[in-house]
Amino acid sequence: MAFTTRPGKVQPGTPPFEIPRYGILSTTTTQQFKNMVGIR
């Protein structure tokens, strides 16, 4: 199975098959992850 992703946060009312996602790789640091999801 393959799919594409569109980065972003989910908002109320977002269609289930169009939910944006963040790409997290093995090289993503904790700080980068925090920045993606809005944690300081």
Secondary structure, DSSP 8 states (H G I E B T S, - for coil): -------S---TT--GGG-------TT--HHHHHHHHT--
